[in-house]
Amino acid sequence: MKVKYILEGLDCANCAAKIENAVSKIEGVKEATVSFMTTKMTLEVEAEAILEEVEKVVRKIESDVNLKRI
């Protein structure tokens, strides 16, 4: 299933790369892309339940980023 988020407060390309790398390593995430320019994260995941783990990982890397599912 495909899921998209807006990452409000994402303020650097390095942070976007860190998030993309960490989320890509989560079991059940088939594909993850994070764009600093658009502040969007696009995921291909095996199940809805994985999204909770994704959100935890993003907040651990960038605690001031607000995730909004679109």
PyMOL Python script that loads the backbone (N, CA, C, O; Angstrom):
from pymol import cmd

cmd.read_pdbstr("""\
ATOM      1  N   MET A   1       0.834  -1.177   0.000  1.00  0.00           N
ATOM      2  CA  MET A   1       0.000   0.000   0.000  1.00  0.00           C
ATOM      3  C   MET A   1       0.878   1.240   0.000  1.00  0.00           C
ATOM      4  O   MET A   1       1.925   1.270   0.646  1.00  0.00           O
ATOM      5  N   LYS A   2       0.449   2.256  -0.723  1.00  0.00           N
ATOM      6  CA  LYS A   2       1.186   3.513  -0.812  1.00  0.00           C
ATOM      7  C   LYS A   2       0.620   4.509   0.184  1.00  0.00           C
ATOM      8  O   LYS A   2      -0.595   4.636   0.340  1.00  0.00           O
ATOM      9  N   VAL A   3       1.522   5.210   0.855  1.00  0.00           N
ATOM     10  CA  VAL A   3       1.137   6.206   1.850  1.00  0.00           C
ATOM     11  C   VAL A   3       2.003   7.436   1.650  1.00  0.00           C
ATOM     12  O   VAL A   3       3.195   7.329   1.364  1.00  0.00           O
ATOM     13  N   LYS A   4       1.390   8.619   1.804  1.00  0.00           N
ATOM     14  CA  LYS A   4       2.151   9.866   1.683  1.00  0.00           C
ATOM     15  C   LYS A   4       1.954  10.711   2.928  1.00  0.00           C
ATOM     16  O   LYS A   4       0.882  10.732   3.533  1.00  0.00           O
ATOM     17  N   TYR A   5       3.025  11.408   3.291  1.00  0.00           N
ATOM     18  CA  TYR A   5       3.012  12.322   4.430  1.00  0.00           C
ATOM     19  C   TYR A   5       3.605  13.656   4.009  1.00  0.00           C
ATOM     20  O   TYR A   5       4.465  13.720   3.131  1.00  0.00           O
ATOM     21  N   ILE A   6       3.137  14.714   4.645  1.00  0.00           N
ATOM     22  CA  ILE A   6       3.805  16.013   4.624  1.00  0.00           C
ATOM     23  C   ILE A   6       4.625  16.060   5.916  1.00  0.00           C
ATOM     24  O   ILE A   6       4.109  15.751   6.990  1.00  0.00           O
ATOM     25  N   LEU A   7       5.875  16.438   5.816  1.00  0.00           N
ATOM     26  CA  LEU A   7       6.747  16.549   6.989  1.00  0.00           C
ATOM     27  C   LEU A   7       6.915  18.029   7.334  1.00  0.00           C
ATOM     28  O   LEU A   7       7.873  18.671   6.904  1.00  0.00           O
ATOM     29  N   GLU A   8       5.986  18.553   8.104  1.00  0.00           N
ATOM     30  CA  GLU A   8       6.030  19.963   8.493  1.00  0.00           C
ATOM     31  C   GLU A   8       7.200  20.192   9.441  1.00  0.00           C
ATOM     32  O   GLU A   8       7.373  19.461  10.416  1.00  0.00           O
ATOM     33  N   GLY A   9       7.990  21.200   9.150  1.00  0.00           N
ATOM     34  CA  GLY A   9       9.127  21.525   9.997  1.00  0.00           C
ATOM     35  C   GLY A   9      10.434  20.885   9.549  1.00  0.00           C
ATOM     36  O   GLY A   9      11.463  21.062  10.200  1.00  0.00           O
ATOM     37  N   LEU A  10      10.406  20.143   8.445  1.00  0.00           N
ATOM     38  CA  LEU A  10      11.642  19.558   7.902  1.00  0.00           C
ATOM     39  C   LEU A  10      12.485  20.703   7.363  1.00  0.00           C
ATOM     40  O   LEU A  10      12.089  21.386   6.419  1.00  0.00           O
ATOM     41  N   ASP A  11      13.656  20.907   7.971  1.00  0.00           N
ATOM     42  CA  ASP A  11      14.403  22.115   7.633  1.00  0.00           C
ATOM     43  C   ASP A  11      15.784  21.907   7.025  1.00  0.00           C
ATOM     44  O   ASP A  11      16.528  22.872   6.848  1.00  0.00           O
ATOM     45  N   CYS A  12      16.143  20.649   6.696  1.00  0.00           N
ATOM     46  CA  CYS A  12      17.424  20.482   6.016  1.00  0.00           C
ATOM     47  C   CYS A  12      17.442  19.201   5.191  1.00  0.00           C
ATOM     48  O   CYS A  12      16.784  18.217   5.526  1.00  0.00           O
ATOM     49  N   ALA A  13      18.202  19.237   4.118  1.00  0.00           N
ATOM     50  CA  ALA A  13      18.294  18.085   3.214  1.00  0.00           C
ATOM     51  C   ALA A  13      18.956  16.899   3.901  1.00  0.00           C
ATOM     52  O   ALA A  13      18.608  15.750   3.630  1.00  0.00           O
ATOM     53  N   ASN A  14      19.906  17.168   4.785  1.00  0.00           N
ATOM     54  CA  ASN A  14      20.572  16.093   5.511  1.00  0.00           C
ATOM     55  C   ASN A  14      19.579  15.334   6.391  1.00  0.00           C
ATOM     56  O   ASN A  14      19.633  14.107   6.481  1.00  0.00           O
ATOM     57  N   CYS A  15      18.684  16.059   7.030  1.00  0.00           N
ATOM     58  CA  CYS A  15      17.657  15.430   7.867  1.00  0.00           C
ATOM     59  C   CYS A  15      16.731  14.564   7.006  1.00  0.00           C
ATOM     60  O   CYS A  15      16.349  13.466   7.412  1.00  0.00           O
ATOM     61  N   ALA A  16      16.378  15.052   5.835  1.00  0.00           N
ATOM     62  CA  ALA A  16      15.530  14.283   4.917  1.00  0.00           C
ATOM     63  C   ALA A  16      16.215  12.975   4.539  1.00  0.00           C
ATOM     64  O   ALA A  16      15.576  11.923   4.495  1.00  0.00           O
ATOM     65  N   ALA A  17      17.509  13.041   4.268  1.00  0.00           N
ATOM     66  CA  ALA A  17      18.274  11.843   3.900  1.00  0.00           C
ATOM     67  C   ALA A  17      18.352  10.864   5.071  1.00  0.00           C
ATOM     68  O   ALA A  17      18.239   9.653   4.878  1.00  0.00           O
ATOM     69  N   LYS A  18      18.544  11.384   6.283  1.00  0.00           N
ATOM     70  CA  LYS A  18      18.599  10.523   7.469  1.00  0.00           C
ATOM     71  C   LYS A  18      17.265   9.801   7.677  1.00  0.00           C
ATOM     72  O   LYS A  18      17.234   8.606   7.969  1.00  0.00           O
ATOM     73  N   ILE A  19      16.172  10.539   7.524  1.00  0.00           N
ATOM     74  CA  ILE A  19      14.841   9.953   7.688  1.00  0.00           C
ATOM     75  C   ILE A  19      14.609   8.880   6.636  1.00  0.00           C
ATOM     76  O   ILE A  19      14.157   7.780   6.954  1.00  0.00           O
ATOM     77  N   GLU A  20      14.917   9.198   5.382  1.00  0.00           N
ATOM     78  CA  GLU A  20      14.720   8.225   4.297  1.00  0.00           C
ATOM     79  C   GLU A  20      15.517   6.946   4.563  1.00  0.00           C
ATOM     80  O   GLU A  20      14.994   5.844   4.400  1.00  0.00           O
ATOM     81  N   ASN A  21      16.760   7.090   4.964  1.00  0.00           N
ATOM     82  CA  ASN A  21      17.623   5.942   5.231  1.00  0.00           C
ATOM     83  C   ASN A  21      17.075   5.088   6.378  1.00  0.00           C
ATOM     84  O   ASN A  21      17.012   3.864   6.263  1.00  0.00           O
ATOM     85  N   ALA A  22      16.681   5.723   7.476  1.00  0.00           N
ATOM     86  CA  ALA A  22      16.195   4.994   8.650  1.00  0.00           C
ATOM     87  C   ALA A  22      14.857   4.303   8.374  1.00  0.00           C
ATOM     88  O   ALA A  22      14.656   3.153   8.764  1.00  0.00           O
ATOM     89  N   VAL A  23      13.961   4.997   7.711  1.00  0.00           N
ATOM     90  CA  VAL A  23      12.641   4.426   7.423  1.00  0.00           C
ATOM     91  C   VAL A  23      12.772   3.258   6.446  1.00  0.00           C
ATOM     92  O   VAL A  23      12.042   2.273   6.555  1.00  0.00           O
ATOM     93  N   SER A  24      13.688   3.363   5.506  1.00  0.00           N
ATOM     94  CA  SER A  24      13.902   2.291   4.536  1.00  0.00           C
ATOM     95  C   SER A  24      14.321   0.983   5.197  1.00  0.00           C
ATOM     96  O   SER A  24      14.090  -0.094   4.647  1.00  0.00           O
ATOM     97  N   LYS A  25      14.935   1.072   6.374  1.00  0.00           N
ATOM     98  CA  LYS A  25      15.428  -0.116   7.073  1.00  0.00           C
ATOM     99  C   LYS A  25      14.373  -0.811   7.923  1.00  0.00           C
ATOM    100  O   LYS A  25      14.620  -1.902   8.437  1.00  0.00           O
ATOM    101  N   ILE A  26      13.205  -0.202   8.079  1.00  0.00           N
ATOM    102  CA  ILE A  26      12.135  -0.794   8.893  1.00  0.00           C
ATOM    103  C   ILE A  26      11.554  -1.994   8.155  1.00  0.00           C
ATOM    104  O   ILE A  26      11.230  -1.917   6.970  1.00  0.00           O
ATOM    105  N   GLU A  27      11.428  -3.102   8.878  1.00  0.00           N
ATOM    106  CA  GLU A  27      10.858  -4.304   8.281  1.00  0.00           C
ATOM    107  C   GLU A  27       9.413  -4.026   7.864  1.00  0.00           C
ATOM    108  O   GLU A  27       8.610  -3.527   8.652  1.00  0.00           O
ATOM    109  N   GLY A  28       9.104  -4.356   6.621  1.00  0.00           N
ATOM    110  CA  GLY A  28       7.764  -4.126   6.087  1.00  0.00           C
ATOM    111  C   GLY A  28       7.671  -2.899   5.205  1.00  0.00           C
ATOM    112  O   GLY A  28       6.664  -2.694   4.527  1.00  0.00           O
ATOM    113  N   VAL A  29       8.725  -2.071   5.207  1.00  0.00           N
ATOM    114  CA  VAL A  29       8.771  -0.915   4.309  1.00  0.00           C
ATOM    115  C   VAL A  29       9.458  -1.367   3.026  1.00  0.00           C
ATOM    116  O   VAL A  29      10.645  -1.694   3.028  1.00  0.00           O
ATOM    117  N   LYS A  30       8.710  -1.382   1.943  1.00  0.00           N
ATOM    118  CA  LYS A  30       9.258  -1.819   0.655  1.00  0.00           C
ATOM    119  C   LYS A  30      10.058  -0.704  -0.010  1.00  0.00           C
ATOM    120  O   LYS A  30      11.091  -0.952  -0.631  1.00  0.00           O
ATOM    121  N   GLU A  31       9.569   0.525   0.129  1.00  0.00           N
ATOM    122  CA  GLU A  31      10.231   1.675  -0.497  1.00  0.00           C
ATOM    123  C   GLU A  31       9.904   2.929   0.299  1.00  0.00           C
ATOM    124  O   GLU A  31       8.784   3.090   0.785  1.00  0.00           O
ATOM    125  N   ALA A  32      10.886   3.818   0.430  1.00  0.00           N
ATOM    126  CA  ALA A  32      10.685   5.092   1.119  1.00  0.00           C
ATOM    127  C   ALA A  32      11.462   6.177   0.392  1.00  0.00           C
ATOM    128  O   ALA A  32      12.642   6.010   0.087  1.00  0.00           O
ATOM    129  N   THR A  33      10.797   7.280   0.119  1.00  0.00           N
ATOM    130  CA  THR A  33      11.472   8.444  -0.457  1.00  0.00           C
ATOM    131  C   THR A  33      11.048   9.683   0.331  1.00  0.00           C
ATOM    132  O   THR A  33       9.875   9.859   0.662  1.00  0.00           O
ATOM    133  N   VAL A  34      12.021  10.525   0.620  1.00  0.00           N
ATOM    134  CA  VAL A  34      11.764  11.777   1.326  1.00  0.00           C
ATOM    135  C   VAL A  34      12.348  12.905   0.496  1.00  0.00           C
ATOM    136  O   VAL A  34      13.523  12.881   0.132  1.00  0.00           O
ATOM    137  N   SER A  35      11.518  13.890   0.201  1.00  0.00           N
ATOM    138  CA  SER A  35      11.960  15.038  -0.576  1.00  0.00           C
ATOM    139  C   SER A  35      12.022  16.269   0.319  1.00  0.00           C
ATOM    140  O   SER A  35      11.005  16.703   0.861  1.00  0.00           O
ATOM    141  N   PHE A  36      13.215  16.825   0.469  1.00  0.00           N
ATOM    142  CA  PHE A  36      13.366  18.049   1.238  1.00  0.00           C
ATOM    143  C   PHE A  36      12.675  19.220   0.527  1.00  0.00           C
ATOM    144  O   PHE A  36      12.082  20.080   1.177  1.00  0.00           O
ATOM    145  N   MET A  37      12.754  19.248  -0.792  1.00  0.00           N
ATOM    146  CA  MET A  37      12.169  20.360  -1.565  1.00  0.00           C
ATOM    147  C   MET A  37      10.651  20.448  -1.399  1.00  0.00           C
ATOM    148  O   MET A  37      10.098  21.542  -1.289  1.00  0.00           O
ATOM    149  N   THR A  38       9.987  19.304  -1.382  1.00  0.00           N
ATOM    150  CA  THR A  38       8.523  19.308  -1.264  1.00  0.00           C
ATOM    151  C   THR A  38       8.060  18.988   0.154  1.00  0.00           C
ATOM    152  O   THR A  38       6.871  19.096   0.452  1.00  0.00           O
ATOM    153  N   THR A  39       8.970  18.601   1.019  1.00  0.00           N
ATOM    154  CA  THR A  39       8.719  18.138   2.388  1.00  0.00           C
ATOM    155  C   THR A  39       7.721  16.980   2.425  1.00  0.00           C
ATOM    156  O   THR A  39       6.907  16.880   3.342  1.00  0.00           O
ATOM    157  N   LYS A  40       7.794  16.110   1.420  1.00  0.00           N
ATOM    158  CA  LYS A  40       6.896  14.955   1.364  1.00  0.00           C
ATOM    159  C   LYS A  40       7.679  13.660   1.523  1.00  0.00           C
ATOM    160  O   LYS A  40       8.812  13.532   1.058  1.00  0.00           O
ATOM    161  N   MET A  41       7.042  12.703   2.194  1.00  0.00           N
ATOM    162  CA  MET A  41       7.579  11.360   2.315  1.00  0.00           C
ATOM    163  C   MET A  41       6.564  10.411   1.681  1.00  0.00           C
ATOM    164  O   MET A  41       5.382  10.427   2.025  1.00  0.00           O
ATOM    165  N   THR A  42       7.040   9.594   0.760  1.00  0.00           N
ATOM    166  CA  THR A  42       6.196   8.613   0.095  1.00  0.00           C
ATOM    167  C   THR A  42       6.701   7.227   0.482  1.00  0.00           C
ATOM    168  O   THR A  42       7.896   6.941   0.403  1.00  0.00           O
ATOM    169  N   LEU A  43       5.776   6.377   0.899  1.00  0.00           N
ATOM    170  CA  LEU A  43       6.129   5.045   1.355  1.00  0.00           C
ATOM    171  C   LEU A  43       5.344   3.984   0.601  1.00  0.00           C
ATOM    172  O   LEU A  43       4.205   4.206   0.189  1.00  0.00           O
ATOM    173  N   GLU A  44       5.968   2.836   0.430  1.00  0.00           N
ATOM    174  CA  GLU A  44       5.291   1.625  -0.012  1.00  0.00           C
ATOM    175  C   GLU A  44       5.498   0.646   1.133  1.00  0.00           C
ATOM    176  O   GLU A  44       6.620   0.211   1.396  1.00  0.00           O
ATOM    177  N   VAL A  45       4.393   0.298   1.821  1.00  0.00           N
ATOM    178  CA  VAL A  45       4.475  -0.572   2.987  1.00  0.00           C
ATOM    179  C   VAL A  45       3.598  -1.803   2.819  1.00  0.00           C
ATOM    180  O   VAL A  45       2.647  -1.817   2.037  1.00  0.00           O
ATOM    181  N   GLU A  46       3.949  -2.835   3.576  1.00  0.00           N
ATOM    182  CA  GLU A  46       3.187  -4.082   3.503  1.00  0.00           C
ATOM    183  C   GLU A  46       1.867  -4.009   4.253  1.00  0.00           C
ATOM    184  O   GLU A  46       0.898  -4.653   3.853  1.00  0.00           O
ATOM    185  N   ALA A  47       1.809  -3.232   5.342  1.00  0.00           N
ATOM    186  CA  ALA A  47       0.593  -3.169   6.155  1.00  0.00           C
ATOM    187  C   ALA A  47       0.489  -1.831   6.879  1.00  0.00           C
ATOM    188  O   ALA A  47       1.495  -1.171   7.139  1.00  0.00           O
ATOM    189  N   GLU A  48      -0.729  -1.448   7.197  1.00  0.00           N
ATOM    190  CA  GLU A  48      -1.026  -0.202   7.905  1.00  0.00           C
ATOM    191  C   GLU A  48      -0.303  -0.134   9.251  1.00  0.00           C
ATOM    192  O   GLU A  48       0.133   0.941   9.665  1.00  0.00           O
ATOM    193  N   ALA A  49      -0.173  -1.260   9.928  1.00  0.00           N
ATOM    194  CA  ALA A  49       0.429  -1.306  11.262  1.00  0.00           C
ATOM    195  C   ALA A  49       1.877  -0.807  11.289  1.00  0.00           C
ATOM    196  O   ALA A  49       2.359  -0.365  12.331  1.00  0.00           O
ATOM    197  N   ILE A  50       2.556  -0.875  10.172  1.00  0.00           N
ATOM    198  CA  ILE A  50       3.956  -0.444  10.080  1.00  0.00           C
ATOM    199  C   ILE A  50       4.087   1.071  10.240  1.00  0.00           C
ATOM    200  O   ILE A  50       5.142   1.564  10.640  1.00  0.00           O
ATOM    201  N   LEU A  51       3.038   1.797   9.935  1.00  0.00           N
ATOM    202  CA  LEU A  51       3.096   3.258   9.950  1.00  0.00           C
ATOM    203  C   LEU A  51       3.384   3.814  11.340  1.00  0.00           C
ATOM    204  O   LEU A  51       4.013   4.865  11.460  1.00  0.00           O
ATOM    205  N   GLU A  52       2.943   3.138  12.381  1.00  0.00           N
ATOM    206  CA  GLU A  52       3.232   3.586  13.747  1.00  0.00           C
ATOM    207  C   GLU A  52       4.739   3.575  14.001  1.00  0.00           C
ATOM    208  O   GLU A  52       5.282   4.510  14.590  1.00  0.00           O
ATOM    209  N   GLU A  53       5.400   2.526  13.559  1.00  0.00           N
ATOM    210  CA  GLU A  53       6.861   2.423  13.705  1.00  0.00           C
ATOM    211  C   GLU A  53       7.556   3.497  12.871  1.00  0.00           C
ATOM    212  O   GLU A  53       8.533   4.095  13.320  1.00  0.00           O
ATOM    213  N   VAL A  54       7.061   3.742  11.666  1.00  0.00           N
ATOM    214  CA  VAL A  54       7.619   4.781  10.793  1.00  0.00           C
ATOM    215  C   VAL A  54       7.560   6.131  11.499  1.00  0.00           C
ATOM    216  O   VAL A  54       8.549   6.864  11.523  1.00  0.00           O
ATOM    217  N   GLU A  55       6.418   6.458  12.068  1.00  0.00           N
ATOM    218  CA  GLU A  55       6.257   7.744  12.742  1.00  0.00           C
ATOM    219  C   GLU A  55       7.192   7.867  13.947  1.00  0.00           C
ATOM    220  O   GLU A  55       7.743   8.942  14.188  1.00  0.00           O
ATOM    221  N   LYS A  56       7.378   6.790  14.701  1.00  0.00           N
ATOM    222  CA  LYS A  56       8.307   6.799  15.840  1.00  0.00           C
ATOM    223  C   LYS A  56       9.737   7.074  15.372  1.00  0.00           C
ATOM    224  O   LYS A  56      10.453   7.866  15.985  1.00  0.00           O
ATOM    225  N   VAL A  57      10.144   6.423  14.294  1.00  0.00           N
ATOM    226  CA  VAL A  57      11.509   6.600  13.771  1.00  0.00           C
ATOM    227  C   VAL A  57      11.721   8.037  13.305  1.00  0.00           C
ATOM    228  O   VAL A  57      12.763   8.632  13.582  1.00  0.00           O
ATOM    229  N   VAL A  58      10.745   8.595  12.604  1.00  0.00           N
ATOM    230  CA  VAL A  58      10.868   9.978  12.125  1.00  0.00           C
ATOM    231  C   VAL A  58      11.006  10.924  13.314  1.00  0.00           C
ATOM    232  O   VAL A  58      11.860  11.811  13.301  1.00  0.00           O
ATOM    233  N   ARG A  59      10.181  10.747  14.331  1.00  0.00           N
ATOM    234  CA  ARG A  59      10.230  11.638  15.501  1.00  0.00           C
ATOM    235  C   ARG A  59      11.521  11.478  16.290  1.00  0.00           C
ATOM    236  O   ARG A  59      11.996  12.430  16.909  1.00  0.00           O
ATOM    237  N   LYS A  60      12.091  10.273  16.269  1.00  0.00           N
ATOM    238  CA  LYS A  60      13.363  10.055  16.962  1.00  0.00           C
ATOM    239  C   LYS A  60      14.487  10.831  16.266  1.00  0.00           C
ATOM    240  O   LYS A  60      15.372  11.372  16.929  1.00  0.00           O
ATOM    241  N   ILE A  61      14.451  10.883  14.943  1.00  0.00           N
ATOM    242  CA  ILE A  61      15.480  11.588  14.172  1.00  0.00           C
ATOM    243  C   ILE A  61      15.261  13.091  14.225  1.00  0.00           C
ATOM    244  O   ILE A  61      16.202  13.853  14.447  1.00  0.00           O
ATOM    245  N   GLU A  62      14.023  13.516  14.021  1.00  0.00           N
ATOM    246  CA  GLU A  62      13.676  14.944  13.991  1.00  0.00           C
ATOM    247  C   GLU A  62      12.455  15.164  14.862  1.00  0.00           C
ATOM    248  O   GLU A  62      11.325  15.080  14.380  1.00  0.00           O
ATOM    249  N   SER A  63      12.667  15.442  16.126  1.00  0.00           N
ATOM    250  CA  SER A  63      11.557  15.553  17.078  1.00  0.00           C
ATOM    251  C   SER A  63      10.616  16.722  16.792  1.00  0.00           C
ATOM    252  O   SER A  63       9.460  16.703  17.216  1.00  0.00           O
ATOM    253  N   ASP A  64      11.098  17.735  16.080  1.00  0.00           N
ATOM    254  CA  ASP A  64      10.242  18.889  15.789  1.00  0.00           C
ATOM    255  C   ASP A  64       9.483  18.779  14.468  1.00  0.00           C
ATOM    256  O   ASP A  64       8.806  19.726  14.069  1.00  0.00           O
ATOM    257  N   VAL A  65       9.586  17.640  13.786  1.00  0.00           N
ATOM    258  CA  VAL A  65       8.850  17.422  12.543  1.00  0.00           C
ATOM    259  C   VAL A  65       7.456  16.898  12.868  1.00  0.00           C
ATOM    260  O   VAL A  65       7.297  15.955  13.643  1.00  0.00           O
ATOM    261  N   ASN A  66       6.460  17.519  12.268  1.00  0.00           N
ATOM    262  CA  ASN A  66       5.074  17.110  12.433  1.00  0.00           C
ATOM    263  C   ASN A  66       4.651  16.330  11.181  1.00  0.00           C
ATOM    264  O   ASN A  66       4.708  16.867  10.075  1.00  0.00           O
ATOM    265  N   LEU A  67       4.233  15.085  11.344  1.00  0.00           N
ATOM    266  CA  LEU A  67       3.816  14.256  10.215  1.00  0.00           C
ATOM    267  C   LEU A  67       2.320  14.404   9.984  1.00  0.00           C
ATOM    268  O   LEU A  67       1.525  14.240  10.909  1.00  0.00           O
ATOM    269  N   LYS A  68       1.939  14.713   8.755  1.00  0.00           N
ATOM    270  CA  LYS A  68       0.529  14.785   8.378  1.00  0.00           C
ATOM    271  C   LYS A  68       0.311  13.852   7.194  1.00  0.00           C
ATOM    272  O   LYS A  68       0.896  14.040   6.127  1.00  0.00           O
ATOM    273  N   ARG A  69      -0.519  12.864   7.387  1.00  0.00           N
ATOM    274  CA  ARG A  69      -0.810  11.928   6.302  1.00  0.00           C
ATOM    275  C   ARG A  69      -1.713  12.615   5.286  1.00  0.00           C
ATOM    276  O   ARG A  69      -2.693  13.271   5.639  1.00  0.00           O
ATOM    277  N   ILE A  70      -1.353  12.444   4.009  1.00  0.00           N
ATOM    278  CA  ILE A  70      -2.160  13.059   2.948  1.00  0.00           C
ATOM    279  C   ILE A  70      -2.691  11.997   1.997  1.00  0.00           C
ATOM    280  O   ILE A  70      -3.393  12.322   1.039  1.00  0.00           O
TER     281      ILE A  70
END
""", "prot")
cmd.dss("prot")
cmd.show_as("cartoon", "prot")
cmd.util.cbc("prot")
cmd.orient("prot")
